[in-house]
């Protein structure tokens, strides 16, 4: 299937580069006021996940996964939820472990390849719906694609399509891109949040976690090397990135998926645009607009939907993408 070359996204004229297209929506976008219903489910390993639902007795469900240190109520999450709910779908925005406002029970939390938690969510919902569709942002996009490529999850059978937006397909290259001095503001903000979580974990599990290494950690790679990798059973950051990067799983996916990555995304390395895979795949559709930033894709006016939302809805509803 050829890469989709005729992307029609045009940004607002004042958002003239990838940084502006990333930062302005993140800081100033208004959250959709939707009547979510929260549900807490227990995981098979004795932890919990918090789910936020929009229900209207539909037989079709959208499950939306957020990005690194995000949550179910971020504006990009509620915006995507809103367009699908308005189009007749039930919607489930879920929170990763420790991201809902309540600390999770285990010494570990979440990571880019924790597909076992997505399976918990899909299994919880699958019996109630005829068709399930997945949408993932950034880390959630990587999680979604890796999950669909794995064959050991029995609850996948009702999933029909997926959309992954601003996806760090190559985790190692993307981590290095964020850690680059030109992008330090992004790494700083992520680390500020992640370090707070580790300090709380160290107080709760002092026999397992020490927060002493935090003093010398200034990059995401160093954080993953010291905490993310060992807490989740990986040797080091390099091992964690290699085993969880969806780039290495794409060709095993059996349902239609759209990967939507802007060429000026300040988070994505060059290997996050694998056109050759899209060109030989029957199920992986790739769209790489020149503009958009990271989880940006702002409309040109307030009267319009965010382009990524309209594009996701179009892909999922269009029977040509089968």
N, C-alpha and C positions, 0 to 999 in steps of 0.2 A: 504494500500500500504506500503510495508516494507521500512524502511529507507535504502538509498543506501549506502552499506557498502564498496564497492570496489573502493574507490576514488583513482585516479591515479596521484594525484598531488605530485610532488617532487620539493622542492625549490632549488635554487642555493646553492651550498655547502658553500659559504661564508655567507649566510644569515641563521644563525644557530638557531635563536629563534624568537618568535613572535614579539618582539620589532624591531629587525633588518628587519624582513619581512614587518613590517608596515612603519617604518621610511624611509628606503632607497628608496622605490618606491615613497613615498610622496615628498621627497626632490629632487631626481635626475632623475625621469622619464621624458623623453622628451615628449612634447605635440605633438600630430599628427597635421600636418598643413593641415587642411581641409577647404574648401570654404563654411563656414556656411553663411546663410542668416538670418539676425535678423528681427524679427517681434515683435511689441508690441501690445498686445491685452488688451482691457479694461475688468475689472471684473464687475460682476453685482452689487458689492457694491461700485463702484466708484474708484477702485484702478486699477493697471495694472500689467501685467506679461510680461517679456521679453523671447521670444522663439528663439532658434537658430536651423535653418533647414538645412538639407542636402537632396536635392530632385533630383530624376532621373526618375520621372513619374512611380514609382512603385505603385502597388495596395496594398502593405503591408507596414505598418509603425511601427517603434520602437520608443516608448517614454521613455526617460531615465531621472531618477530623482536622484539628487545628495545628498550628505551627509551634516551634520551640518556645517554651514559656508563655504560650497563649492559653486560652481557655474557651469554653463554649459560648461565652458572651462577648467576645471581641467583635467590633463592628463588621469585620470581614466575614465572620461566622454568622452573625445575625442577618447581614445583607444577603448572603447566599441562602440562608434558611427562608428569608422572606420571599424571594422570587419563586422558590419552589412551592412554598405553602400557598402563595397566591395563585399558583398554577394547578392546585388540587392535590398536591402530595402531602403525606405526613412527613415530618422532619424530625430527625434525632441528631442533636449536637451533643457530642460527648466530651468529657474531660479526662485527660490522662491522669495517672496516679499523682496526687499532690498538686494538681492544677485547678481544682474546683473551689479552693478557699479552705479546704480541710486537709491537714496532713494525712497521708496514707499510713497504713499500719506497718509496712515492711521497711527494712533499712534501705532498700533500693526504691527507685521511682519509675521513670519511663525512659525510653530511648528510641532512636530512629527506626529500629527494626523490631520493636516489641509487638509482633503480630499476634501473639497470644492474647493480648488485651482486646484487639480489634475483633478477634474471633469470639471472645466473651460477649461483646456487644452485639455482633451479628447473630449469634446463637440465641441471645435473649430476645431479639426482635423477630427472628426469621419465621417463627410459627404463625405470626399474625398477618403476614403480607404475601401477596402473590409475587411481587417483584421488588427487589431491593437494588438501589443504586448508591455508589460511593463517590464522595467528593473529598479530596484532601488538599490542604494547603501546606506548602513548604515541607517541614518534617512529616506532617500528616500525609502529604502526597507520596513521599518515599515509603512511608509505612503502608499506605494503601496499595501501591504497586507491588511491593515485596509480598504482601499478604496474598494478593491475587495470583502471584506466580508460584506460591507454595501449594503443594498438593495434599498436605496432611490436615486440612481444616474441613471437617464434614459439613459445616454450615454455609459454605460458599454457594451451594447449588441454586439458591434463589437470586443471586447477584447477576444482574443483566449487563450493566455498563459501569464505567468509572471515569472520573475526571480528576486529574492531578495538576495543580496550579503552582507555579514557581517552585519546582521540585529540585532539590539538590541531589540529582541522580547519582553523581559521584561525590560521596560524602567527604572524602579526603581533599579533593580539589576545591570543593566549596568551603570547607573549613579554612583552608589556606587563603582563599579569597576574602573571607570575612576577617581573618586575622591580619590581612595586609594593612599597612599603616594608613592607607587612604580610607579604609573602612572601619577604623578603630572605634568609632562611635557606636557601631552596631555590636561589635564584640564586647565593648564596655557595658552596654545595657544588658545583654544576655548574661554576662558574668556577674553583674550586680545581683540579678535575680537568682541565678543558680547558686551563688555563694551563700545567699541567705538560707536557701533550702538545705545546703550541706551543713551549715552551722546548727540548724534545728535538728537535723538528723544526728549530728554528732552528740548533741545533748540527750537525745532519746536512745541512741545506740552507741554509747562510748566504747564498748568492748569491740565494736566492729569498725567504727568510723572515727577518724581524727580530723579536726579541721585545721590542724597545724600547716599542712601544705598549701592552704589557701593564700598564705602570705606571699608566696613566690609564684602565684599563677596569674598570668596576664594575657593568656590567649585561650581560645576555646579548645585548641588541640591539647594544651597542657592540662586543662580541666578534664577533658575526656580521658587523658592518659592517667591522671591521678584518681579520678572518681568514677566517671561513667563506665569506663571499660571494666575495671575490677569489680565494681558493685554488681555488674550484670554478667559476669562470667567470662570476660574477654581478657586476653593477655595484656593488651595495651591499646592505645588509640588506633594504631595502624590496623591491628587485628579487628577491632570493632568496626572501623570504616569498611574494610574489605568484606566482612561477612554480612554487612547490613545495607550496603549501597544497592539501591534498586536497579542501577545501571546493569548489574550482572545477572539480573533476574528477568529483565523485560521480555526476552524472547520465549519465555515459558508461559506467558499470560495467554489465556484462551478466550477472553471476552473483549469486546471493544473498549478501548481506553483512549482518552485524549490527554496528551501531555501539553500543557500550555506554559511555555517559558519565554519570557521577554529577553531579547538579545542584550539589553542594557541593564539586566538585573545585577545589582552590585554584590549579590550573595553567591552567584553561580559561576563555577569554573568552566573553562572551554569544553570540557568533556560532558557537560550537562546538556549538550545539544547533539545527541548521537543520530544524525540524519541517516546514516547508513543502516541503522537498525530499523528506523521507520520505513525506509524504502524497501526493505525486504520482508517486513512483517505484514501479516494479514489482519492483525487486530490492533496494533499500536499506531494511533494517529498522532502526529506531532505538529504543533503549530508554534512557530517562533517569531512573533511580531518584533519589529525593531524597537518598539517602545513599550513601556508598561511598568518597569521597575520590579521590585519584589513585593508580591501580594498587593499590587497597586491597581493599575488599569482603571484609573478614575474616569468618570464620564466628562464630556465637554460642558455639560450644564447640569444643574441640580434636578432638572426634570427627567434626566435619563438614568437608567440603571447602570451600575458598574459593568463595564464591558465583559469582564471575566464571568460575571453572573449570567448575563444574557447568553454568552457563548456556551457555558456549561449546560444551561437549560436547552439550548438549541441542539447540542450534541446528544443529550440524553433522549430528547423527544423525536429526533430525526431518524426515521427508519432506514435511511440510506447508510447509516453507520451501524452495520450489523455484522 
